[in-house]
Structure formats: C-alpha cells, structure tokens
C-alpha cells in the first residue's frame, strides 16, 4: 500500500535501483498499474553478468519476451562467473529481431564454445537501430579470422552503428580483417591488441569515411611490418578524424604511418615501448605531420643504454630531459612531463610521461634502491593521477619524498605486500572502486591488515594470494560480503607451490569466503578433493584446479573419472596434464 501511494515518476526512479531480474520478479503481475509501468513505460538495460544459471533460465523463459521491444541495451557474458551463457541464450531462440529498439549490444569474454560462430553474431546483430557494439576480451580460438569475414561485413553494413569496440582473439592470431563494404555511420572505432601493420591503414580508413575517433593497441614491431613502397598521402576521406589513441606501440613505422594519414588530429594519446624518442623528435613529428594537435598525452618506456653509476646516469637523463624544456614544450604548448629512471641488470631503464598522467596502469620498478624521478614542471604545480586503475603498491618506494605528489582515488586492481603503514592511505585514498586484490603475506602477524583492507573495499570481487606463509592458508578467518573469486594457487616464501590436503579443503568449504565463492583457483593434493569442493561449495560455478596426480601415465584418466562422478551439467576441460578447468 505504501508503494502504491508513490507517484509513477518516483516508482520509475525506484525501479532504476534494482537489476532487471529482481525488478521483474518482485513487481511483475502485482496489479495493472505496475504492469503498465514495467511493460508500457520503462526502458530496459539488460546486463547479464554475474547472473546465476537458475535466474538466467527464469528470466529468459518468463520475462525476456515481455520486455524485448523496450530493451535498449543487452550485455552477454561467457566469463568464469557465467560460463556458457551465450550458448544458453542461443538455445532460448528468441530472435534479436524482436528487440526492435535495441541501441547497444556488448559481448563479454565470449569463449571458444564451438556452438558460437559467425552465424551467432550475425543473428544477434540484426537490429537496424543498433548504434553501439562492443566485443570485450572475446576468444574464438576455433575460428580463423578469414572465416569471420561475413560477420565483419554484416557489422559494417549496420545502418546506424556509430561506435564499435573490437577486442577479439582468433585462431592463428589477432589480425583485423578489412571489411569489404563501407560504413557511412561509424564514427568511433577501437581495435584492441591486434597485429596491425602500416600497409593496412589506407585500406581500413577507406571503409570508414565518417570516422572521428580511432583507437588501437598493437603488438607489431618494425621488423614484423611490411611497409608500402610509396609515401603515405592523406586522403580527403580521413580528414574528419580528430582523436587518435595508440597503445602498446612498438613500431615507429606504424606510428608514423598513421600520423601521415591523419593530419587533422587535435587530440593524441599514445603509449610507446622500446622506441627512444626525445622532445626534439616529438616536435619534428608534430610540426610535420600533426599541425592541428592541441592535446597531447604520452608515455614512453625504453632502455637508455648501459648504466654506469648514479651520477653519470643522472647527467644522461638531464641531457635527455633538456629536450623537453625548450620553448616549444614549456612556453608555446605548456606541456610538462615527468621521468622515472632506475638501473636493472646493468641497464638504465626510463619511463617518461606527460602530465597529468593519462593511463590506467602505473608500473614502478621493483628496484627501490636506485629509483629516481624528475619533472619539467615546477614543484608547486600539482598534476593528478586520477586515471590510474591498476597499480602494484611498493611501500619502500612510494614512501619516498619524490612520490609525495601521488594520490590515487580510482584504483580497481591492486597488488601489494604486507605489512603496510599509514602512508598507504595517504596515497590510495579510498578502496571503494577496488575490484581485484592480489596480496603477499610473509608474516603471520600481518594477517589482520588484510581484513582491514577487506572492510574498506565494498565492491571487491576477486582476492588472490601471490605468496603466503603456510599459517595464512587457506583464508579461513577473513570475511567480505562481496568477494566471489578466490585464487589460492600461491607459493610460500621459498616459491614452493602449496597443495591443499583433504582437511584444508574441508576447512575452506566451511569458511565464510568458501561458502560464497563462485570461482576458485586452487592446487589440491588428492583427487577426491576436487569432488568434495564441487559438491561442498554450493555457489561454485568455475573451478581451476591443479593436480600433480593428473599424469598421462595414470591408468585411470582423471578427466574420465570426474565425468563419471559429476552431474552432466558440469563440463571438464584439460588445458594440459595437471591443470583442469571445470565449469557449470
């Protein structure tokens, strides 16, 4: 009665706080007013990550057809938490043509399930209203990219598609296949971790004449590249592109080729490895190829020759930094940089980046004793590091005065070694966004600090142990209402991998984190423990298990034994002898 006294606008605001499955299960069929709000007024964003198989089946069979024409966003996931979801969705046989108003579609961690092929993706991408399409960490190792050409051409023919995010692994590599048709609607294209060569760019850009923003990460080296014999000439069709992002660049030829093709770039973000570029070389490329550039964000990691001694190294770095202290950088553009350097195995390593820092990961050398940093900006200028999402916390290094400028507020993945002190919380101001935590515990007295971190991380999903003393394994005493993934395949301080015996497995099953665990990575001492874990952990969906007893020479094949004793809804995959993945 109290709910019914609320206005329709307030009820719709309330509905936004609930996920679509629980919303429909709670309010559908209560009365005509609620049904009208649910099925005639409200639009739906259907995100099926983390949904249980039972809830998925109920949702697809009972509610999905009722909201298909009001669904504007769908996200399907085949990750560890929701294995084989796409196959389940395919078996529902609810044609995507019923999603008349679908605007955005995301495929997350699509696996090498042989039932998922090009026809599945063509069938899913049927909506003529689709504007945003994302493939995130998709691995189709059973398909060659050449055999996926029809799906690529179909995607390119979608009449309203404006944003495409492409992160695919195929059999035999990650080359992006050039479409045969032209897309006149595509404005933003991201291609992740692909082996892109300079000669493909003119052909690719011809297929997307209206493109405004292009992002790419590449693992190609100059030695792998096949350059064109003639000079790159900008095409009038490419003059719309204003924003360019290049990550993991290892080929100067690839980088230069794109600069030559895209002279109207105004915003450039680039991450470079193993290429030595100083301020003078950057200036020459910008003046010659990118005259319209206004915003420049970059990071370079490279080896600066042999390390002599601290004094000589610093002189060498100062000479390098002087190329970024010219009027072009300081006065005309007001672009400032910071440089970190250290020596490792006799080599001087350098990381140089623009300020403010613009990248999601921040890597620091493990060599603390001779780590140094300098900047071209004055000491009273502050630049934030809000973009950083992933970091390995090194207390000995970050406690240094030279890192007092850092404050991190958006960390999602964190690796650290205990103990930590109060300086940790002056750099990492909050853990509200933390999703994954990897820890090393070397002393039994440090265990309580882990619980302190868990209490401050309300969204933490994954907890893993890189190294731990035997007394801290498994994680019996720890509690967290959000953790659903445990990685316990760690080693002791002597790098000996720990195998869980029957008693420890049973204690893990009965522990607070074990009871709620959905994804487990573990090494077991006895084969029978695998069955005990699966039958004892009622929420388990995926088990990565290492077992030294799984050998080719065994008369009783472990996979066949597990198939005999496990229910038919569990699938068993042996990656190699001694490592098995079991999914439900």
N, C-alpha and C positions, 0 to 999 in steps of 0.2 A: 504494500500500500504506500509506503514512503517513497519507493522508487517511482511509482506511477504519479506521484504529486509533482515530480520534476518536469520541467519543460522539455520539449523534443530536443532543443539545442543542447541542454545540459546532459540529456541522456546520450546524445551522439558524442559529446566530449568525454563522457564516462566510458563509452564503448572503445574509444581510442586507447584507453589504458590497458585493455585486455587483448591477448593474442586471439586470432580469428577462431581457433578451435574451441577454446574455453568460452569465448563470447557466444558462439552459436549453441554450444551445449547448454549454456546457462539460460539463455533468453529465447531461443527459438521455440515457437509453439505455445508460449505462455498466454498470449492473447493477440487479438488482431492488431492492436497498436504497436506492440513490439515487433510483430512480423512485418508490419509496414515499414518501420524504421530499419529493420535488418535487410529486407529484400527489395524495397522500393526506393529508399533514400540514400543509404550508406554505400560508399565505395570501399573496396577491399584490397588490402595488400597482404598477399598470402606468402608468408615466409615459413618454409617447412624444415628449416634447420633445427636440429635437436628434438624434433617431434618423435615420440615413441611409435613403434610399428602399430600398436593397438590403436592409438589415437589417429594415426595416419589412415588406417583402414576405415575407421568410423567416419572420419572427416570426408574421405573420398566417396564413400558409398552413400552417405546420408545428406551431406551439406554442399558438396562442391558444385553439383549441377544446379543448385538453387541460387548460387551467387556468381556463377561463371560470367553472366552478362554484366555484372557490376564489379568484376575483378580487374584492377588496373596494373597490378604487379604480382608476379609469381617468382619464387626462388626455390629451386630444387637442389638437393644436396646428396651426394654419394660419399660423404666423408666418413671417418671412423664412427661418428656418433649416429649416423643414419645410413648404414650400408645398404646398397641395392635399392635405394629409394626410387631412382629413375625407372628401374625395371618394374617396381610395384606401380608406379604412376602409369607406365605404359600398359600394364595389364588392366587398369581401370577402363581403358579405351574410351576416355572422354575426350573427344576431338577438340583440339585447340581452336577450331573454327567457331566453337561455342563461346569462346572468350572474345566477344565482339569488341570490347573496349580495352583490351589488354594494351598497355603502353610500354611496360618494362618487363623483361624476362632475364633471369640470371640462372646459370648452371654452375654449381659449386662443387669442385672436386669430383667430377664425373670420372668413374673408374673404368678399368678395362673389362667391363662386363660385355661379353660378346653379343648380347642382345641389343646393346646400344651402338648404333651405326649411323651413317649419314641420313638414312631414312627417318630415324627417330628425330633428329634435329630439324630436318625439313618439315616434318609433321608438326613439331612444336612451334616453329616459326611461321605460322600461317596468317597471323593477324596483320591486316593491312594498315592497322593503326600503330603498330609497334615502332617506338622511337628509340628505345634504349635496349641493347642486347649485350650481355656480359657472359663470357666463359672464363671462370676463375679456377686456375690450377686443375685443368682437365687433362686426363692421361688416357689416351686411346692407343695403347701400345699394340693393339691387334689390327690397326688400320694404318695404311700408308697415306701420306698427305695427298698423293695423286688420286687416290680413291675417294677423297673427300671433296673433290673439285665441285661436284654437283651441289653439295651443301653450301660451299663458299659462294658459288654463283647465285644460289637462291637467296642467301643473305644479302648479297649485293643488289638484288632486284627488289628488295622490300621498299615500297614507295615512300615511306615516311621515316625510315631509320636514320637517325641523326648521330647516335653515339654507339660505337662498337668497341668493346674491350675484349682482346683476343689473347688468352693465355692457355695454349694447347701444347701437349706432347703427343707426337705420333710415332709410329714405328719408324725406325731409322732416322730420327732426328726431329728438329723443330723448325725447319724451313717454312716460311709463309708462302702459300701458293697464290700467285697473282690471279685475281678473278678475270673471267673473260668478258664480263659486262661492265658497264659504267654506272656508278651510283651518283645520282644528282642530288641526293638528300643528305649524304653522310658529311657531318661537319667536324666530328671529333673521333679520332682513331687512335687506339692504344694497342701496340703489339709487344707482348712480353717475352723476354728471354728467347728470342728467335735468332737463328743464324742468318742474319741479313747481310747481303753483300751489296756493294755500292752500285753494281750494274742493274740491280732490280728497281732502284728508286724511280727512275724516269717512267718505267712501265707501270709501277704501282700508282704513282701520283697522277698518271693519265686517267686512271679509273676512278678517281675521287676529285673531280674538278672544283667542288664546292668546299673542300676541306679547309677548316680554320685552325684546328689544333691537332698536332701529330705528336704522339709519344711512342718511344721504342726503347727496349733494352736489348742489347746484342752481346753475344759472346764471341763474335768474329774477330780474328786477328788479321793484321795486314798480310801476313804470309798465306792466310787462307783465302784472301779476297781475289776476285777476278775483275780487274778494273776495265773500264771501257778504253778503247784506244784513242778516242777523241775527248775533247774538253766538254765538261758539263755546261749546258746552256739553259738558263732558266726558261721555263715555259710560261706563257701568259695564264695558263690554267692553274698554276701553282701560286699565283700572287695573292690569293686570299689567305694563305696560311700565315698566321701572326704569332702562334705559340708553338714552341718546339721543346720537347723534353727527351733527352737521350741519357739512358742509364747503362752502366756497365760497359762503357765504350772502351775497346781495346785496339781499335783500328783508326789511325789518323786519316786514312783514305776514306773510310765510311763517313767519318765526321765531316771532313772537308767536302765530300760529295753532296751531302745534304745542305751544308751552308751555301754552296754554289747554286743549288736548285731552288733555294727558298730565301731570296734576298729581302723579302718584306717582313722577316721575323722581328717582332718587337719585344717578345719575352722568351728567354732561353734559359733552360735548366739542364745542366749536363754533369754527369759523373764519369770520370776518366780513370782508367787503371793502366799502369805500365807505360804511359806516354809522358815524357818530360816536356812540359810547356811552361814557359815563364811569361811575365807580364808583357814583354815586348812581342812575343809570338801571338798571344791572345789579341793584342791591339792590332797587329797586322791583319789577322783573320777577320776581326770585327770591321775594320775600316774597308777592307777589300770585298768582303762577302756579305756583311750584315750591317749596312749603313743605317738601318732604321731601329737598331737594337736600343731599347730603353732599360729593360730589367734583365740583369744577368746574375744567375745563381750557378755556382760550380763547385765541384770538389775533385781534387786530383790526388791519387796515391801513386807514388813511384819510388824506385831506388835511386839514390843520388850518388852512386859510386861507392868506393871503399871508405869505411870510417877510419879516420886517422887517430884523433883524440878530441876531447870536448872542445878545446879552443879552436882547433882547425875546422872542426865540423861547424861550429857557430859562425866562423868567418865565411865559410862556404854558403851557409844558409842566409847570412846577412847580405851577401852579394846577390843571391837569388831574390830575396825579398825586395831589394832595391829596384827591381824591375816592376814592382807593384806600387812604388812610391813616386812615380812620375806624375806630372800634371794631368796626363790623360786619366789616370786612375783616381787621384786624390782630389783634383780641382774640377776637371771637366765632368767626370762621371760620378764622383763621390762614391766610388765602390771600394770597400775595405775588405781585407782578408785576414785570416789567422792561419798560422802554420804550426804544426806539431812535428817534432823530429826525435828520433832515437836511433841507437845503433843496435843491430841484432846480427850475430854471427859475422861480425866484421863488415857489415853493410850499413850504410846510412839510409834509413827509410824516412820518407817525408809524406805528410798529408797536408794539403793546402785547401782551404775552402773560403767561400765568400761569406760575408756577414750581412744580415743574420743567417744562421745555419738553416738550410732548407731541405735537409734529407731526413729520412725516417730512422736510419740506424746511425749509431755513433760508436765507432770502433776505436779502442785505445790499446796501445801496445802493452803486452804483459811485462815488458822490461821496464820496471819502475825506476831503477837506479839512475839512469841517464836520460830521462824523458824531459823534453824542453818544449816551450811554446813561446811564440812571439806574434804580434799583430801590427798591422799598419795603422790601426785606429788608436786614438789617444786613450789613456787609462780611464778617463771619466766618461767615455762613451759605452753604453750598455746595449748589447745585442742578445736577443732571446734565443732559446733553443727549443721552442715550443713544438717544432716539427718532429722532434725525436720520439720514436715509438719503441725502439729496441736498443738496449744497452747492456753491456757487461760491467757491473759495478766493481771497481777496484779501490778499496778504501785507502791503501797506501798511496795510490796515485791521485785520487780525487781529493784527498785531504791536503794536497799541496796548495800553497797560496795562489799559484798560477791558474788553478781551476776554480777559484772562489767566485768567478763570474757566472758559473753554470747553475741554472735552476731548471729542473725537468718536471713538468706537470702533466704530461700526457703519455707516460710510459705504459705500454701494453705487454711487452715481453722483457723480462728482467732475469739476468744471471748474476749470481753473487756467491761469495764465500763468507761464511760466518767465522768470527764474530763481526758485527757492525757496531758503529758508535753513533752518537747523536748527529755527527756531521752528515750521515746518510740522509737524514730527514731535512737537512738544510739544502741538499742538492735535489733529492727526489721528494718533492713537497707533498705529494699525495699518491696513493695507490688505488684510487677509485676506478681508474681505467685499466688496471692490470688484469690481463687475461691468462698469461703463462708465466710461471716462475720456475727457474732452474737453480738448485741450491747445492752447495758443497758444505758438509758438516764434518769437521775434523776433531771436534771435542764434544764429549757428552754434555758438558755444561752449557753448550751453545744452543741446545735444542729449544729452550724456552723462547729464544729470539725468533725462531721460525713461527711459533704460534702467535707472537706479537704481530708479525707481518701478515699472517693469515687473517687476523682480526681486523686489519686495516684494508683488506682487499675484498670488497663485497662482490666483485664480478669475476674473481679468479676461477678459471675453468680447468687449467692444467697445472699439475705440480710434478716436477721431475727432480731426481737426485743424480747429479753427476758423480759424486763421490760421497761416501758416508762411512762413519765408524759402524762397526757391527751392532753396537748397542742402540743405534738410532734406526735400525732397520728391522722389520718394516715400520711404517709410520703409525704405530698403534695409538699414541696419545693425542695426535693432532685432530682438530675439528675445523670444519669450514662448511658452511651451508651451500656454497656454490661450486666446489671442486667436483668434477665429474671424470677427469682423466688423471691417471697415476702412471708415471714412468719410474719403475723401481729397478730397472736394469742398469745398476750402477756398480762402481768398483770401490774397494777400500783404499786407504792411502797408499798401499803397495801395488795398486792397479790390478788387484785380483777381483774378478767379477764374482759377485755374490749369488749363490743359488739358494733359493728358498726351500727349506725342507717341509715335511708334512705339517709339523707343529706350527711353523711360522705362517704357512699358507692358511691354516685354520684360524690363527690369530688375526691375519689380515682380513679374512672373510667376515669376522665378527667385529672388526674395528669400525669406528664411525665413518671414516673415508672409504673403507672397503664396502660397506653396506650401500652407499650411494654411488659407487664407481660404475661408470658406463664403458670406459675404455681403460684397459690395463696392459702395461708393458712389463714383463717380468721374466726372470730365468728361474726354472724350477729344478729341483734335484731328483724328483721322482715323477714318472709318467702319470701316475694316478692323481697327482696334484692338479693336473690340467682339468680332469673331470670334476674334481672337488671344487675348483674355482668356478667353473661354469655353472654347476648345479647349486653352489652355495651363494654366489653373488647374483641375486635375483634381478638386478638392474643392468648387468653386464651385456653389452652389445658387440664389442670387439675385443679380442684377446690376442696380443702379440706375445708369443711365448718362445723362449729359447730353452733348449733341452739337449744337453750333451749326449743323452742316451739315444737320440734320434740319429741313427747311422745307417748307411747303405748296407752294411754287413749284417744288420739285425734280421733274424728270420721272420719276426713279426713286424711288419711295417707299421710305424706309429700312426700314420695318417689313416690307414685302413682300420686300425684298432679304434681310433677316435670316431670314425664314421659309423662303426658298429654300435658304439655306446651312446652317441649323441643323437638328439632328435634331428629329423630330416631338415628342419628349418635352419640348421647351422651349416655353413659352408666352410670347408677347410682347404687352405692353400699353403703349400710348402714353397717358400721362397728359395730355400736351399736346405740341405740336411742340417738339422739343429735349429732352424728358425721357421716357425709355423704361424700363420695368421688364421684365426677362427672368428667368423662373423655370423651374426644372427639377422 
